[in-house]
Amino acid sequence: MKKPMRNILSYVLGDAGSRLLGFLVTIYLARILAPAGFGLISIGLAVLGHLMLLASPGIQMLETRNVAATREIERDRAAGVLALRVGLSLVLVVCTLAVAGLLLGSTPTRDIVLLYVACLLPMSLFLDWFFQGREEFHIVGLARVAQFLVYGGLAVVFVQSQDDLLFAPVAFFTGSLAGSLLLLLVYRRRYGRLRFAWAPSLWWSILRENAPVGGVVFIAQMVTNLPPIIIALMLTTADVGVYSGAMRLAFVVLFIDRLINALFLPLVTRHIAALVEEASRTVTLASRVLVILFLPLAASGIIWAPEIVALVLGPGFEGAAPVFQVLLSYVALTIINTVFVCTLVGGGREKEYSRIMFTGSVILVLFMVGLTYLIGILGTALGIAMGEALIAIMMILETGRAPEFSRVRRVSVTIVAVLAMGLAGPFLGGGMVVLLMTLLLGYVVAVMGVGGLSRRDIRYLRERMV
């Protein structure tokens, strides 16, 4: 079995296992805490998500690429990255302590936010970017499973009612610490000790190189982190809980996105550097495979959204079904979009990537805020999906301008058009029969439009991955 296929299996097993554990913990907390309590921890996680990106600006993407681009182990740089992340995390924790005390006073929201923000410290030591760059995905998967096993176990033991709300972030902190320590132990055994030294010039160099992409990623991740905060300001904590429940359901499917990001970035980087003539074909084939495999999954979720929400989240979350349907269209576009993000970054075109993500994300936030004000949490989801569609179109057009990817654009525009067609089903009238026929037609056109998978394509995949 070739290395790419081993990587896929390792990452899928590890990521799927950790996501399943995280999903089960989410279900448990949603049922125990009800929409209002679940909304509170969602606000805490949203604040943590924003600050985590500030504490690790661009590192997850660019340092993964840097590790993948060379066979040498740059121990000083690895130590410098960790030292920078720890330092930034400490500054952010102290600043949050001061700001939260000033703005939130002595409230449960303040306590939840502070406890989740404290998780920045163990998370800053997580070496997943290093092991992903080395394509040692089984180690990352093992660490994530360990993290969520500890988190889930503690959550089930200590969160037994709505009065135990504060134990949820404590469990999350402990799980994050367990995962980070495991990766540090593996690094020490394989590559030696990480020797930290006072190196402000190195830290500044790392920050300067990563900050531009980090700023764009921060804006791009607002789709995950900003909605709970916007909803809390405009609506109620219970609305935050309902929206977050739908978001968690939709984001279960995003393990595909993480898989693509982790595997495709090193792969396309190598192809661009050494096998330029294969780069266009790699991107085109990846796009075909994604649309053919993913569209039925998205369509199924859209059709049975009410039943899924009722089964998983239980009473009080009925309003999450239409939000879940719309968010699945966002997830579909995100998965396709990730191929082109990796292509631009792997080809060293960070400036183009940054420009597109900044412009598209600003428009996405404007859509999201405006539609939330007009029609509530369903508007939040619609704004996110519309913004992601715009970003996908810009990414595809930019990728097509590069000579080595000139043929990708035609295939990819078809993909986006077909996804938009297939995922329009929930907004059509006529009942279940019309919906099923529309989605079936969308899938058939998708397979025909991208040319399906030929025997030559299958042989190409087998020779490089199996």
C-alpha positions in Angstrom: 0.0 0.0 0.0 1.4 3.4 -1.1 2.0 6.2 1.4 -0.9 8.4 0.2 -3.4 5.6 0.8 -1.9 4.9 4.2 -2.2 8.6 5.0 -5.8 8.6 4.0 -6.7 5.6 6.1 -4.7 6.8 9.1 -6.3 10.3 9.0 -9.8 9.1 8.3 -9.7 6.6 11.2 -8.2 9.2 13.6 -10.2 12.1 12.5 -13.4 10.1 12.2 -12.9 8.6 15.6 -12.2 12.0 17.3 -15.1 13.6 15.5 -17.4 10.8 16.5 -16.4 11.2 20.1 -16.7 15.0 19.9 -20.1 14.6 18.3 -21.3 12.2 21.0 -20.2 14.7 23.7 -22.0 17.5 21.9 -25.2 15.4 21.8 -24.8 14.6 25.5 -24.2 18.3 26.5 -27.1 19.5 24.3 -29.6 17.1 25.9 -28.4 17.8 29.4 -28.0 21.5 29.2 -31.0 22.4 26.9 -30.8 25.2 24.3 -30.0 28.0 26.8 -27.2 26.2 28.6 -25.8 24.8 25.3 -25.9 28.3 23.9 -23.7 29.5 26.8 -21.0 26.9 26.1 -21.3 27.7 22.4 -20.5 31.3 23.1 -17.4 30.3 25.1 -16.2 28.0 22.3 -16.8 30.8 19.8 -14.6 33.2 21.8 -12.0 30.5 22.1 -12.1 29.9 18.4 -11.4 33.5 17.6 -8.5 33.7 20.1 -7.0 30.4 19.0 -6.5 31.8 15.5 -4.8 34.9 17.0 -2.6 32.7 19.1 -1.6 30.6 16.1 -1.6 33.0 13.1 -1.3 31.1 9.9 0.8 28.4 11.5 -1.5 25.5 10.8 -1.3 26.1 7.1 2.1 27.6 6.3 4.2 25.7 8.9 2.6 22.5 7.7 3.7 23.4 4.2 7.2 24.4 5.4 7.7 21.0 7.1 6.4 19.2 4.0 8.7 21.1 1.7 12.0 19.8 3.3 13.2 16.4 4.6 15.3 18.1 7.3 13.9 18.5 10.8 14.3 22.1 11.8 14.2 21.7 15.6 15.0 25.3 16.4 12.1 26.5 14.2 9.7 23.9 15.7 10.6 25.1 19.2 10.3 28.7 18.1 6.8 28.1 16.7 5.7 26.6 20.1 7.3 29.4 22.1 5.6 32.0 19.9 2.2 30.3 20.3 2.6 30.0 24.1 3.6 33.6 24.4 0.7 34.8 22.3 -1.7 32.6 24.3 -0.6 34.0 27.6 -1.1 37.6 26.4 -4.6 36.7 25.1 -5.6 35.0 28.3 -4.6 38.0 30.4 -6.3 40.4 28.1 -9.5 38.4 28.1 -9.4 38.3 31.9 -9.4 42.0 32.0 -11.9 42.6 29.2 -14.4 40.0 30.4 -14.3 41.3 34.0 -15.0 44.8 32.7 -17.8 44.0 30.2 -19.5 40.9 31.6 -19.2 41.5 35.3 -19.8 38.5 37.7 -22.0 36.4 35.4 -22.1 32.8 34.3 -21.2 34.0 30.8 -18.0 35.5 32.1 -17.0 32.3 33.9 -17.7 30.2 30.9 -15.7 32.4 28.6 -12.7 32.6 30.9 -12.6 28.9 31.4 -12.7 28.2 27.7 -10.1 30.8 26.9 -7.7 29.2 29.4 -7.7 26.2 27.0 -5.5 28.3 24.7 -2.5 27.3 26.9 -2.6 23.5 26.3 -3.8 24.0 22.7 -0.7 26.1 21.9 1.5 23.1 22.5 -0.4 20.9 20.0 2.1 19.7 17.3 -0.4 18.5 14.7 1.0 21.0 12.1 4.4 19.4 12.4 3.2 15.8 12.1 0.9 16.6 9.3 3.8 18.2 7.4 5.7 15.0 8.0 2.7 13.1 6.7 2.5 11.0 10.0 -1.2 11.2 10.2 -1.7 8.2 12.4 0.1 10.1 15.2 -2.2 13.1 14.9 -5.2 10.8 14.8 -4.2 9.1 17.9 -3.7 12.4 19.7 -7.1 13.7 18.7 -8.8 10.5 19.8 -7.0 10.6 23.2 -8.0 14.3 23.5 -11.7 13.6 23.0 -11.7 10.4 25.1 -10.5 12.4 28.1 -12.8 15.3 27.3 -15.9 13.1 26.8 -15.2 10.9 29.8 -14.9 13.8 32.1 -17.9 15.6 30.6 -20.1 12.5 31.2 -18.9 12.0 34.7 -19.1 15.6 35.9 -21.9 17.3 33.8 -25.0 15.7 35.1 -27.4 18.7 35.1 -27.6 22.3 34.1 -26.0 23.2 37.4 -22.8 21.5 36.3 -22.3 23.8 33.4 -18.8 25.0 34.4 -17.4 21.5 34.3 -17.8 21.4 30.5 -14.9 23.8 29.8 -12.8 22.1 32.6 -13.2 18.8 30.8 -12.3 20.4 27.5 -9.1 21.9 29.0 -8.0 18.5 30.4 -8.7 16.8 27.1 -6.6 19.4 25.2 -3.8 19.0 27.6 -3.8 15.2 27.2 -3.6 15.5 23.3 -0.8 18.0 23.4 1.3 16.0 25.9 0.9 12.9 23.7 2.3 14.6 20.6 5.1 16.2 22.6 6.1 12.8 23.9 6.1 11.3 20.4 8.2 14.1 19.1 10.8 13.7 21.9 11.1 10.0 21.2 11.5 10.4 17.5 13.4 13.6 17.0 14.8 14.5 20.4 14.0 17.2 22.9 12.5 20.5 21.9 15.1 23.0 23.2 13.5 26.3 24.0 15.8 29.4 23.9 15.4 33.1 24.1 15.1 33.9 20.3 13.0 37.1 19.8 14.4 37.5 16.2 13.2 34.0 15.3 9.8 34.5 16.9 9.4 37.8 15.0 10.5 36.2 11.8 7.9 33.4 12.2 5.2 35.8 13.1 6.0 38.1 10.2 5.9 35.2 7.7 2.7 33.7 9.0 0.7 36.8 10.0 -0.7 37.8 6.6 -2.2 34.3 6.0 -3.2 34.2 9.7 -5.1 37.4 9.4 -7.0 36.0 6.4 -7.7 32.7 8.1 -9.0 34.6 11.1 -11.5 36.4 8.9 -12.4 33.2 7.0 -13.1 31.3 10.2 -15.6 33.9 11.3 -18.2 31.6 9.6 -17.6 29.2 12.6 -16.8 31.5 15.4 -18.8 34.7 14.8 -22.4 33.5 14.4 -22.9 32.5 18.0 -21.7 35.9 19.1 -23.8 37.8 16.6 -26.9 35.7 17.5 -26.3 36.3 21.2 -26.1 40.1 20.6 -29.2 40.2 18.4 -31.4 37.4 19.7 -31.3 35.1 22.7 -29.0 32.5 24.3 -31.6 29.8 23.4 -31.3 30.9 19.8 -27.5 30.5 20.0 -28.1 26.9 21.3 -30.5 26.0 18.5 -28.2 27.4 15.8 -25.2 25.8 17.4 -27.0 22.4 17.4 -27.6 22.7 13.7 -24.1 23.8 13.1 -22.6 20.9 15.0 -24.7 18.4 12.9 -23.6 20.0 9.6 -20.0 20.2 10.7 -19.8 16.5 11.4 -19.5 16.2 7.6 -16.5 18.6 7.6 -14.2 15.8 8.5 -14.0 15.5 4.7 -12.7 19.1 4.5 -10.1 18.5 7.2 -9.0 15.3 5.4 -8.6 17.2 2.1 -6.7 20.0 3.8 -4.4 17.7 5.6 -3.6 15.3 2.7 -4.0 17.5 -0.4 -1.8 20.4 0.7 1.5 18.3 1.0 0.5 16.3 -2.2 -0.1 19.4 -4.4 3.0 21.1 -3.0 5.1 18.2 -4.1 3.5 18.0 -7.5 3.9 21.7 -8.2 7.6 21.5 -7.1 8.6 18.3 -8.9 5.8 17.2 -11.2 4.3 20.4 -12.7 2.7 18.6 -15.6 0.6 16.5 -13.2 -0.6 19.4 -11.0 -3.6 20.3 -13.2 -4.7 16.7 -13.5 -4.4 16.2 -9.8 -6.6 19.1 -8.9 -9.2 18.3 -11.7 -9.5 14.7 -10.6 -9.8 15.6 -6.9 -12.7 18.0 -7.9 -14.4 15.2 -9.8 -14.1 12.7 -7.0 -15.5 15.1 -4.5 -18.6 16.1 -6.4 -19.4 12.6 -7.4 -19.0 11.2 -3.8 -20.2 14.1 -1.7 -23.4 15.3 -3.5 -25.5 12.2 -2.5 -24.4 12.6 1.1 -25.4 16.3 1.2 -28.7 15.6 -0.5 -29.6 12.9 2.0 -28.9 15.2 4.9 -31.1 17.9 3.4 -34.0 15.5 2.8 -34.0 14.0 6.2 -33.0 17.0 8.2 -36.1 17.2 10.5 -35.8 13.5 11.4 -32.1 13.8 12.1 -32.5 16.8 14.3 -35.4 15.2 16.3 -33.4 12.0 16.8 -30.1 13.5 17.7 -30.8 16.8 19.5 -34.2 16.0 21.0 -36.9 18.4 22.3 -36.3 22.1 22.1 -34.2 22.0 19.0 -37.0 21.7 16.3 -36.0 25.1 14.8 -32.6 23.7 14.0 -33.9 21.6 11.0 -34.1 24.3 8.3 -30.8 25.8 9.6 -29.2 22.4 9.2 -30.4 22.1 5.6 -28.9 25.5 4.6 -25.7 24.8 6.4 -25.2 21.6 4.5 -25.1 23.6 1.3 -22.3 25.7 2.9 -20.4 22.5 3.8 -20.7 21.2 0.3 -19.2 24.4 -1.1 -16.5 24.5 1.6 -15.3 21.0 0.7 -15.0 21.8 -3.0 -13.4 25.2 -2.1 -10.7 23.5 0.0 -9.1 21.9 -3.1 -8.5 25.3 -4.6 -7.3 26.8 -1.4 -4.6 24.1 -1.1 -3.8 24.6 -4.7 -3.1 28.3 -4.4 -1.2 27.9 -1.1 0.8 24.9 -2.3 1.8 26.9 -5.3 3.1 29.7 -3.2 0.3 32.1 -4.1 -0.5 33.3 -0.6 -1.1 36.9 -1.7 -3.9 35.8 -4.2 -5.4 33.5 -1.6 -5.3 36.2 1.1 -6.9 38.8 -1.2 -9.8 36.5 -2.1 -10.4 35.3 1.4 -10.4 38.8 2.8 -12.8 40.2 0.2 -15.1 37.2 0.3 -15.1 36.9 4.1 -16.0 40.5 4.6 -19.0 40.1 2.2 -19.9 36.9 4.0 -20.0 38.6 7.4 -22.1 41.4 5.9 -24.6 38.9 4.5 -24.7 37.0 7.8 -25.3 40.1 10.0 -27.9 41.6 7.7 -29.9 38.4 7.2 -29.7 37.5 11.0 -31.3 40.9 11.7 -34.0 40.4 9.1 -35.0 36.7 9.6 -33.2 35.3 12.6 -31.0 32.2 12.7 -32.1 30.9 9.3 -30.8 34.2 7.9 -27.5 33.5 9.6 -27.1 30.2 7.8 -28.3 31.7 4.4 -25.7 34.5 4.7 -22.9 32.0 5.4 -23.9 29.9 2.4 -24.2 32.8 0.0 -20.8 34.2 1.1 -19.1 30.8 0.7 -20.5 30.5 -2.8 -18.9 33.8 -3.7 -15.6 32.8 -2.3 -15.7 29.5 -4.2 -16.3 31.3 -7.5 -13.4 33.7 -6.9 -11.0 30.8 -5.9 -11.9 28.8 -9.0 -11.3 31.8 -11.3 -8.0 32.7 -9.7 -6.8 29.0 -9.9 -7.7 29.0 -13.6 -5.4 32.0 -14.3 -2.3 30.0 -13.5 -0.9 28.2 -16.7 -0.5 24.9 -14.9 -4.1 24.9 -13.9 -5.7 26.4 -17.0 -7.9 23.4 -17.6 -9.2 23.2 -14.0 -11.5 26.2 -14.2 -13.9 24.7 -16.8 -14.4 21.5 -14.7 -14.7 23.4 -11.5 -17.3 26.0 -12.7 -19.5 23.0 -13.6 -19.0 21.6 -10.1 -20.2 24.8 -8.4 -23.1 25.1 -10.8 -24.2 21.5 -10.2 -23.9 21.8 -6.5 -26.0 25.0 -6.5 -28.6 23.1 -8.5 -28.7 20.0 -6.4 -28.7 21.8 -3.1 -31.5 24.1 -4.1 -33.9 21.3 -3.4 -35.0 22.4 0.1 -36.3 25.7 -1.3 -38.5 24.1 -4.0 -42.1 23.4 -3.5 -44.0 20.3 -4.6 -43.4 17.9 -1.7 -41.0 15.0 -1.2 -41.4 13.5 -4.7 -40.4 16.8 -6.4 -37.5 17.2 -4.0 -36.2 13.7 -4.5 -36.5 14.0 -8.3 -34.7 17.4 -8.3 -31.8 16.0 -6.2 -31.5 12.9 -8.3 -31.4 15.0 -11.5 -28.8 17.2 -9.9 -26.6 14.1 -9.1 -27.0 12.6 -12.6 -26.1 16.0 -14.2 -23.1 16.3 -11.8 -21.6 12.9 -12.9 -22.2 13.7 -16.6 -21.0 17.3 -16.3 -17.7 16.4 -14.8 -17.2 13.5 -17.1 -17.4 10.9 -14.4 -14.3 8.8 -13.6 -12.7 7.1 -16.6 -10.6 3.9 -16.4 -7.5 6.1 -17.0 -8.5 8.3 -14.0 -8.9 5.2 -11.8 -5.6 3.8 -12.9 -4.0 7.2 -12.1 -5.3 7.1 -8.6 -4.4 3.5 -8.0 -0.8 4.0 -9.2 -0.2 6.9 -6.9 -2.3 6.0 -3.8 -3.0 2.3 -3.5 
